[in-house]
Amino acid sequence: MRAKALMLAVFGVGLMLGGCMQTTVEPASEASMTPRDKKLLAAAPYEKVTIPEQFQRAIVAYHRKEQPGSIVIDSDAKYLYYVLDGGKAIRYGVTVGEEALAWSGVAKVGRKAEWPTWTPTAEIKKRMDVPNFVSGGPQNPMGARAMYLYEGNKDTLYRIHGTNQPEYIGQAISSGCIRMTNEDVIDLYNRVKPGAVVVVLAPGQGDAPFGSSSPRLAAAGGLFR
């Protein structure tokens, strides 16, 4: 019994040192969706998938010191945190990219868009046969919402946005942007204010060892900013 109790205690300390203990799962809800959201997502041209439990939206204990209303991106662990009051945060599983792991710092939400359009960059067009412009909708790789990250008045070209490839949540495949399920990005979008601080942690600064998850490349999604 003593040995079992010791094991449980050590396990508990490990969770505390990891920084974030899950307390309550927040199931995906349609409460924050508009009629347009429901209509477009009902016709989404991709299969419904079950997100692994560890990457499902949850309220967790949060040990860092960012102010409530801030966003923190832990690319190592494939998590995005929306900081709440009282040492809590909403944790979302995300898709990150190898390029995102090399970029870190502090930005802000410069602007927000519902069902954003997408104009491929010249670099992407060199690598892929893509149209010059994609209108907003469930077929768009930007998904249901986008939050554009700025440093001062300069667009960093990094975005937090939805996805039409939810099966890659929890992996590293994109060319830099942070992807969320459309349900989660709608939830986050409704909480985040323009000008909110976004902290992108440098490799090794998160709550999982850098490189602990092997990146995979999607056939197409990995090239979208």
Secondary structure, 3 states (H helix, E strand, C coil): CHHHHHHHHHHHHHHHHHCCCEEEECCCCCCCCCHHHHHHHHCCCCCCCCCCHHHCCEEEECCCCCCCCCEEEECCCCEEEEECCCCEEEEEECEEEHHHHHCCEEEEEEEEEECCCECCCHHHHHHCCCCCCECCCCCCCCCCEEEEEEECCEEEEEEEECCCCHHHCCCEEECCCEECCHHHHHHHHHHCCCCCEEEECCCCCCCCCCCCCCCCCCCCHHHCC
